[in-house]
Amino acid sequence: MLSSFSGGHFLEVSRNIKDIKPISITFDDGPHRIRTMKILDILKSENIPATFFVVGNRLPKEWDILRRMLKEWHKIGNHSFSHPEFPKLWWEKIMEEVIFTNISIWFQTWEYPKYFRFPYGLGDKRVSLFFSGKNIGWNVDGTDWKEKNTKRLVDTIISQTRSGSIILLHDIKEDTVQALPLIIKTLKSRWYTFVSLDVLLPKQETKIEKKWIWVSATKNIPIQKTEKKNKGSGESVELNWRNEAEGGEIKSEWKFNF
């Protein structure tokens, strides 16, 4: 049985979730002032939940878009701060890419993202030092990052989608905006049900017991330490650093738990 109401998107499952052909749609690289808003309009009209993997350096001018995402029951994921290739980065830069985006999202939504997606899908296990949620990939790529033909984009998505699919699109592309209504209509006609990642993915207990980070209110960069503890193993990893940009003087500190 499926149910919803005008305040958001809820899925009531009274039978095995595999019987309803669940799929989840995700968008990367935004938010975009015009195109992301158009996509949100489409999703709202179709009563479909989505996950938006946002890029941190786009957020300062788009706070209202993040708030609308949450208000309409979408999920917000971390897609790094500047969209680099993670395997090429020093660990300090990886730390900045992950933590700065987490904090940017938290400042405006009061929620830390529980999902992370690597730019270009290029993973790096060092991210686990700074992010305690799930790394999310995809198994349906619409190739809207290179495809300029709306019909081919729709055909690619439809031909690849199966029950349990995670669909990758980009909310900064105009072709995605144009193709999305037909993608949704066609998949619904084939009895697919759009659900959030929370419903699609199995519940897994996080291995991170606690993680603390201190950041400078003046320079907005990490200045002290983060600590990771693995449940059951007794192992811990501790990293220490200090900001010398102010001549060693720490003018003020903010503390976050995530």
N, C-alpha and C positions, 0 to 999 in steps of 0.2 A: 504493500500500500504506500502511495506517495502522497504527501501533503505539503502545502505551502501556504503562506499568508503574506499580505502586502508588506509587512514589516521586514521581510528578509527571505532567506532561502533555508528551508529545513527539509531534511529527508527522513521520513519515518519508514523504516524497513521492517516488515513483518515476516519476511522470508529471506532465504540466503541471498546476499548481495550479488552473487554471481548471476542470479536469475534475472536481474534487471539491466544487465549490460552496462555497468557504470563506466563512465569516462570522465576525465578532468581536463579542463582547458586552462592553459597558463600563458602569460604574456611577459616578455622580457624587454629590457632596455629603456623603459619609460621612467617616470611619466612624461607624456607629451601634452602640452596645454590644450591642443585642439583634438588630436586623434584619440588620446586616451579618454577624453570626455565623451567623444562619439561612441567609443566602444562601451563605456559604462552605460550610456543610454540604451544601446542595443541589448546588453546583458540584462538591464533592468526590465526592458519590455518583454524579454523572453523568460524572465525569472530564473536566470542561470548564475550560479556561483563560479568565481574564477580565482586564480592566484596571480598576483602581479609581482614579478621579481624586479625590483626597482634599483636604479643606479644612483648612488648617494649624491654625486655632484649635480644631479638634476633636481634634487629635492628642495633647496632653499626657496625657489619661486613657485613651488607647486604643492604647498602644504594642504591647500583646500582639496586637492585631488586625492591625497592620502586619506583625509578625513571622510570624503565621500565614499571611498573604497570600503572603509570599515563600516560606515553607516549602512551601506547596502550589502553587508555581510560577505564581502570578499576577503581573501587573505593577502597579506603583504609579505613578500620574501626578500631576502638580501641577495643582490646580484653584483656586489662589490661597489666600490666608490667611484672608480674611473674606468672600469671594464678592461683590465689588463689581462695578459696571459700569465696565470698564476705560477706555472712551473718555472718561469723566467725570473721570478721575483726573489729578493732576499726576504728572510722571515720577518724583518722589521716592516717591510712594505706590505707583506701579507697581513700582518697584524693591523696596520692602518686601514687597509682596504675593507677588512671585515668589521672592525670595531667602530670606525667612523660612521659606517652606514647603519649599523645597529643603533648607535646612539642618536643619529639623525632621525631615524624612524621613531625611536622611543620618545624623543622630545615632543613630537607632535601627535602621537597616538597613544602614549602611555602603555605601549605593548612592545616587547622585543620580538623580532621575527623568529619563528620556529623553523623556517625553511631557508635553505641557501642553495643557490645554483651558480656553478662556475661559468664565467664568461667563456664562450666558445666550447663549453663542455670539457675544458682542459682541467682535470682535477689535480689536487695536491693535498696530501694527507696532513700537511702542517696546519691547514685551516682548522683541524679539530682542536688545536690548542686554544683557539679563540672563539669557536662557535660550537655550542652544545646541542644544536638541533639536527635536523636531517638534511643531507645533501640530496637534492632532487634533480634527476635527469629527465629524459623524455624518450618516448619510443615512436612518436609521430612528429616528423619535422616538415612543416609546410613549406620550408625554404623561402618564406616571404622576405628574408633578408637579401635574396638575390633575384627572386622571381618577380617579373614585372607584368605578368599576365594573370588577371584575376581568375579566369576559368581554369587555367592549369593549377593555380594555387588551390582552388576548391577540389579539383579532381585528385590532387596529391593527398590532401587531408582525408578525403572520403575513402580512397583506395587503401590507405595504410591503417585506418582506425579499426581496432578490435576492442572487445570487452576488456576493460582494465587499462586502456590506453591513457597516456599523459600526452596531450597535444601541445606542441611548442609553436607559438606565434609571437609577433612583435608589435606592441601597441604604438610604435613610432612610425609604422608604415601605412601609407594611405591605401595600398592594395589590400592590406589586412582588413581595414575598415570596410572597404567595398565588398570583400568576399565573406565576411563574418556572417551576415544574415543568411546567406545561402548554405554555408557550412552548417549552421545550427539547424536550419529547416530540414536539410537532407539527413543529417544524423538523427534528428528526432523521428523522421519518417521511417527510419530503419530501427526504431525502438531502442536507441541508445538513451541513457539517462545521464545528464550532466550533474556531477556531484563535486563537492569540495575535496581537496587533497586529504583533509582530516577523515573523510568517509572512505575514500578510495584506498588509502594506505593502511597497512596493519598497525595496530597500536604497539609501540615499542617503548620500554622504559629507558629514559636517558641514562647514560653512563656517567654523566657529569654530576657530581654531588654539589659542587659550588664553584663559581668562578667570579672573581672580583676584579674590577679594573678601576684605576684612578686616572683621571684626565685633567689636564690643565684648563682652567676656565679662561686663561689669557691666550694661550697658544693652541688650545684644543688638540693637543697631542698627548699620548700616554707618557706618564712620568714616574710610575712607581713599579707595580708588579701585578701579575696575574697568577692565579693558582688553579691547578687542575687536579682533581682527585678521582680516581677510578674506583667505583664500588666493588668490593669483594677482593680486588687484587692487592690492595694496600700500597700500590704504587702512586707516586705523585710527581708532577712536573712543575717546577717553579722557575719563572723567568723574572729577571730584575733589570730595570733600566731607569735612567733618570734624565730629565730634560736639562740640558746645559745651555739652551738658547737664551735663558735669562741670566746667564752667569752663575748658574747653580741656585738662584733664588726662585722659590716656588711662591708665587703671589697668592694663589688660591687653588683649592682642590675640590673636585666633585667626585663622589663615589657612586658607583653603579653596581648592581647585582643582576646578573643575567645567566 
